[in-house]
């Protein structure tokens, strides 16, 4: 939906190498971990639990326009 492969600017805006913790998901439809991390229906893969940085507002709006709910995973969100 963000066409990261086609647009280098999206790749740079939407990725980071500063993260803590990783969860591996193989079956995102039936996994309690996927439900717990709000990753149901996502592609199988590795997902960061907490990261540094924020998405630009335009990218958040694009996610929400495509029907995804944006849940920040940056350190400022952790309670």
CORGI-V466778 format. One record per backbone hydrogen bond with DSSP energy under -1.0 kcal/mol. CO is the residue of the C=O (numbers start at 0). NH is the residue of the N-H. If there is no record, write none. Layout:
co->CO nh->NH
co->CO nh->NH
//
This chain:
co->2 nh->6
co->6 nh->10
co->7 nh->11
co->8 nh->12
co->9 nh->13
co->17 nh->51
co->19 nh->49
co->20 nh->48
co->22 nh->46
co->24 nh->44
co->30 nh->34
co->31 nh->35
co->32 nh->36
co->33 nh->38
co->34 nh->37
co->38 nh->41
co->44 nh->24
co->46 nh->22
co->49 nh->19
co->55 nh->59
co->56 nh->60
co->57 nh->61
co->58 nh->62
co->59 nh->63
co->60 nh->64
co->61 nh->65
co->62 nh->67
co->63 nh->66
co->72 nh->50
co->73 nh->76
//
